[in-house]
Amino acid sequence: MSIKALRKLQLGRETTAGTAVAATTIFRVENAMLKDDRLKVKPGEDIGNLGGSNRQYESFLGGSLSMPEHPLTFEQSLHIFEAGIKSVATGVADTGGSGKVYTYAFPTTSANTPKTYTIEGGDDQQAEELEYSFVKSFTVSGGPKEAVMISAEWEGRQITKCSFTTPLTAPTVEEVLFANGSLAINDVSGVLGATVKSNTLMGCTLNVTTGFQSVAAANASKTFAFVKQTAPDITLNITFEHDATAVAEKDAWIAGTARQIQLKFIGTALTTSGTYSTKAVIINLAGKWESFDVIGEQDGNDIVSGTFRAAYDSTATLFGNIVVVNELASVP
């Protein structure tokens, strides 16, 4: 008899994309189950029998993981960004400090290469693994009195039975809190992050379609042949207190003025301060406002939401990136 409390999800970073590896870490998430996406086809046929036949063939092998919304952490967010933006692998030492800086830049003039993973999932009854796994899309969201949350959609090559890699221990993580966030917005000719807008950020949702997709070419196998990058799609919805900042950004939308936005969330103090004194997750985007909603309300307080679409801006020399600062020398 299997037990829900004995479910787990374990990740291993592949050295060669598509070659399965042992897991190296437990991912701290609930209800993340691997899905077998193999295609079974029953062909149509007329064979003089009202009951038909049990003729069937298997045309494709594939798998996926819908990683449900869970608290974003300064440590395990690296895996989603590695598999969904680009492989960075090791943090850059912060000058004079103990921080390690991971910069995940969205692609501009050349494609990025994701880090692929072997994912192990299941319970005490049966484990399965999904190799050649990458992130197709992810969402980061936050609001008052909450942790910042993240969810991700993974795709992989095929589901096979396995035994869990043991022994692994769930790593220590720190949640990113919305209350420790700040919002900066300025013209693309200004300094990114220089103009902080206080007491106005009421909520945010970053939606990223990574552009990574599998290609199912004929390759003497029922699995996909390779993974390639197409254009990513990035939008950021921000809910403002209906104040002067909201009015100014709505004016920028009407005028079609390009903007650059920085969302910054800080954590606990680093052992030694350098350029950074705390852990951090920083989202930097250039682009233009795409729409603004009508004025809404939250507990009797007026709010307004706008949707910002990221796009490369030559003045800011920026499309977008996500920066994570922690004290891990490399992605576990």
C-alpha positions in Angstrom: 0.0 0.0 0.0 1.5 3.3 -1.1 1.6 6.4 1.0 1.3 10.0 -0.2 3.8 11.3 2.4 6.4 9.1 0.7 6.1 10.8 -2.7 9.1 12.7 -3.9 10.6 14.5 -6.9 14.4 14.3 -7.5 16.5 16.1 -10.1 19.8 15.3 -11.7 21.7 17.6 -14.1 22.6 15.8 -17.3 26.1 15.9 -18.6 25.0 15.0 -22.1 21.5 16.0 -23.0 19.3 13.0 -23.1 21.6 10.6 -21.3 20.0 9.8 -18.0 21.9 10.5 -14.7 21.4 9.8 -11.1 19.5 12.4 -9.1 21.5 14.8 -6.9 18.8 16.7 -5.1 15.3 16.5 -3.8 13.0 19.2 -5.1 10.8 20.7 -2.4 7.4 20.7 -4.0 4.0 19.0 -3.4 1.9 17.0 -5.8 4.4 17.1 -8.7 3.7 13.9 -10.6 5.4 12.7 -13.8 3.0 12.1 -16.7 3.5 9.5 -19.4 2.6 11.1 -22.8 3.1 8.1 -25.1 0.7 8.0 -28.0 -1.4 4.8 -28.6 -3.2 4.9 -31.9 -6.1 2.6 -32.9 -6.3 2.8 -36.7 -9.7 2.9 -38.5 -10.5 -0.2 -40.5 -13.4 -2.1 -42.1 -12.9 -5.8 -41.4 -16.4 -7.2 -41.4 -16.8 -7.3 -37.6 -19.0 -5.1 -35.5 -16.7 -5.5 -32.6 -13.8 -4.3 -34.6 -10.3 -5.5 -33.4 -7.8 -4.7 -30.8 -5.2 -3.6 -33.3 -3.2 -0.7 -31.9 0.2 0.8 -32.4 2.5 3.2 -30.4 3.6 6.2 -32.5 5.4 8.4 -30.0 7.1 8.3 -26.6 7.1 11.4 -24.4 6.6 12.7 -20.9 5.9 15.8 -18.9 5.8 17.3 -15.5 3.4 20.0 -14.4 5.2 21.4 -11.4 2.4 23.1 -9.4 2.7 26.5 -7.7 5.0 26.5 -4.8 7.1 29.0 -2.9 10.0 30.4 -4.9 13.3 29.9 -3.1 16.7 31.5 -3.5 18.2 28.0 -3.9 15.9 25.8 -6.0 14.7 28.5 -8.4 18.1 27.9 -10.1 16.9 24.6 -11.5 13.8 26.1 -13.3 15.9 29.0 -14.7 18.7 26.6 -15.8 16.2 24.4 -17.7 14.0 27.3 -18.9 16.4 30.2 -19.7 20.0 29.1 -20.1 22.6 26.9 -18.4 24.8 29.0 -16.0 25.9 26.2 -13.7 28.2 28.2 -11.4 27.7 31.5 -9.6 30.0 34.4 -10.1 31.7 35.4 -6.8 30.5 38.7 -5.6 33.4 41.1 -5.3 34.5 41.2 -1.7 31.5 39.2 -0.5 30.3 35.6 0.1 27.4 36.0 -2.4 27.3 34.0 -5.6 25.6 35.7 -8.6 23.6 33.7 -11.2 22.5 35.8 -14.2 19.9 34.2 -16.5 19.7 36.4 -19.6 16.9 35.9 -22.1 18.3 35.4 -25.7 18.6 38.2 -28.2 20.9 37.6 -31.3 21.6 33.9 -30.6 19.8 31.0 -29.0 20.3 29.9 -25.5 21.1 26.3 -24.5 19.1 25.0 -21.5 20.5 22.5 -19.0 18.5 19.3 -19.4 17.6 17.2 -16.4 16.7 13.6 -15.4 13.7 13.8 -13.1 12.8 11.0 -10.8 9.2 10.9 -9.4 6.9 8.5 -7.6 6.2 7.0 -4.2 7.2 4.0 -2.1 5.4 1.7 -4.6 7.1 2.7 -7.8 9.5 5.4 -9.1 9.7 6.6 -12.7 12.2 8.8 -14.5 12.0 11.3 -17.3 15.2 12.1 -19.0 16.1 15.0 -21.5 13.8 17.3 -19.4 13.5 21.0 -20.0 11.2 23.8 -19.0 8.6 25.0 -21.6 7.1 27.7 -19.5 7.1 29.1 -16.0 5.1 31.7 -13.9 6.3 33.8 -11.0 3.7 35.6 -9.0 3.3 37.4 -5.7 0.9 39.4 -3.6 0.6 40.9 -0.1 1.1 38.7 2.9 2.4 35.8 0.7 5.6 34.1 -0.4 6.4 34.7 -4.0 5.3 31.6 -5.9 6.5 29.8 -9.0 5.1 27.0 -11.2 6.7 25.4 -14.3 5.8 23.1 -17.2 8.5 20.6 -18.0 8.8 18.3 -21.0 11.0 15.2 -21.4 11.8 12.4 -23.7 10.2 9.3 -22.2 9.0 7.8 -18.9 10.7 4.6 -17.7 10.5 2.7 -14.4 13.5 3.2 -12.1 14.6 3.1 -8.5 15.0 6.3 -6.6 18.6 7.5 -6.2 19.4 7.2 -2.5 20.3 8.4 -0.1 19.4 12.1 -0.7 18.3 14.7 1.9 16.0 17.6 1.2 18.2 20.7 0.9 17.9 23.8 3.1 16.0 26.5 1.3 14.8 30.1 2.0 11.5 31.3 0.7 11.3 34.6 -1.2 8.7 36.9 0.4 6.6 39.4 -1.5 6.9 41.8 1.5 10.6 42.1 0.9 10.1 43.3 -2.7 10.6 46.6 -4.4 9.6 47.9 -7.8 11.6 50.3 -10.0 10.5 51.8 -13.3 12.2 54.3 -15.5 12.7 55.4 -19.1 15.0 53.2 -21.1 17.6 56.0 -21.2 17.9 55.9 -17.4 19.7 53.6 -15.0 18.0 50.3 -14.5 16.6 50.0 -11.0 17.4 53.6 -10.0 13.9 54.9 -9.6 12.1 52.9 -6.9 8.3 53.4 -6.8 7.4 53.1 -3.1 4.1 51.9 -1.7 2.5 51.0 -5.0 3.2 47.4 -5.8 0.2 45.3 -4.8 0.8 42.2 -6.9 2.7 40.9 -9.9 2.7 37.9 -12.3 5.5 37.1 -14.7 4.6 34.7 -17.4 7.4 33.2 -19.5 7.0 30.9 -22.5 10.7 29.9 -22.8 10.7 29.2 -26.5 12.3 25.8 -25.9 10.5 23.1 -27.8 11.1 19.5 -28.7 11.4 18.5 -32.4 10.0 15.1 -33.4 12.0 14.4 -36.5 12.5 10.9 -37.9 15.6 9.6 -36.0 15.1 5.9 -35.7 13.3 6.4 -32.4 9.8 7.1 -31.2 11.1 9.9 -29.0 11.7 13.5 -30.0 15.0 14.1 -31.8 16.3 17.3 -30.2 15.4 20.5 -28.4 15.7 23.9 -30.0 15.0 27.5 -29.0 12.4 29.6 -30.7 11.4 33.2 -29.7 10.4 33.4 -26.0 7.3 35.3 -24.9 7.5 37.3 -21.7 4.7 39.3 -20.1 4.5 41.0 -16.7 1.3 41.9 -15.0 1.6 44.5 -12.3 -1.2 45.6 -9.9 -0.6 49.1 -8.6 -2.1 51.1 -5.9 -4.1 53.6 -7.9 -1.7 56.5 -7.2 0.6 58.8 -9.1 2.8 56.0 -10.3 -0.1 54.1 -11.7 -1.3 57.2 -13.5 2.2 57.9 -14.9 2.5 54.4 -16.2 -0.9 54.5 -17.8 0.2 57.7 -19.5 3.4 55.8 -20.8 1.1 53.1 -22.2 -1.1 55.7 -24.0 2.0 57.4 -25.4 3.7 54.1 -26.3 6.8 55.0 -24.3 9.4 52.3 -23.8 10.1 51.5 -20.1 12.5 49.3 -18.1 11.2 47.6 -15.0 13.1 46.0 -12.1 11.4 43.8 -9.5 13.8 43.0 -6.6 13.1 40.7 -3.7 15.7 40.4 -1.0 16.3 37.7 1.6 18.5 37.2 4.7 21.9 38.7 5.1 24.9 37.0 3.3 27.8 35.9 5.5 30.0 38.7 4.0 28.7 41.7 2.2 30.0 42.7 -1.2 28.1 44.4 -4.0 25.2 42.4 -2.5 24.5 42.2 1.3 21.5 39.9 1.1 20.2 37.0 -1.0 18.2 38.3 -3.9 16.0 37.5 -6.9 15.9 40.3 -9.4 13.8 40.5 -12.5 14.9 43.0 -15.2 12.8 43.7 -18.3 12.6 46.3 -21.1 9.5 46.8 -23.2 6.2 48.6 -23.4 2.9 48.5 -21.7 0.4 46.5 -23.7 -2.8 47.2 -21.8 -4.3 48.6 -18.6 -7.5 47.3 -16.9 -10.3 49.4 -15.5 -9.9 50.6 -11.9 -10.6 47.8 -9.5 -10.7 47.6 -5.7 -9.2 45.5 -3.0 -10.8 45.7 0.4 -12.3 49.1 -0.5 -8.9 50.4 -1.8 -8.6 51.4 -5.5 -6.1 49.4 -7.6 -5.3 49.2 -11.3 -3.4 46.5 -13.3 -1.3 46.8 -16.4 0.3 44.2 -18.6 3.9 44.8 -19.8 5.3 42.9 -22.7 9.1 42.5 -22.7 11.0 43.3 -25.9 14.6 44.2 -26.7 15.3 47.9 -26.5 18.5 49.2 -28.2 18.7 52.2 -25.9 18.6 50.2 -22.7 20.5 47.4 -24.5 18.1 45.1 -22.6 15.5 42.4 -23.3 15.3 40.8 -19.9 17.1 38.7 -17.3 16.7 37.1 -13.9 19.4 37.4 -11.4 19.6 35.2 -8.3 22.1 35.8 -5.5 22.7 33.1 -2.9 25.7 31.4 -1.3 25.8 28.3 -3.5 29.0 27.9 -5.5 27.2 25.9 -8.1 23.8 24.6 -9.0 23.2 21.4 -6.9 
